[in-house]
Amino acid sequence: MTDHPNGSSELGAPEQHLADGLTIARPVPGAAFRGGLGRYLAERDPGYGPRPERLRLIVASYLGAGGVLIALAGLALS
């Protein structure tokens, strides 16, 4: 997780030195903490389960209702 910005070549020598120093001095949690956090988050993850039946029909209904409301608003404004 040490992504370097694409614009690092645009930095002058003092700025590049400062950026390198900040990258080196960046605090990183220990491996035990990261592993424990990962296990904790995996344990508490509720999961999302399968998609509802007829999802496409539900989405199409919402889009249709939104279109009708926009059309009504357009008629009211004219």
Residue pairs with C-beta under 8 A, 6 or more apart in sequence:
2 23
8 16
8 19
11 19
29 37
52 58
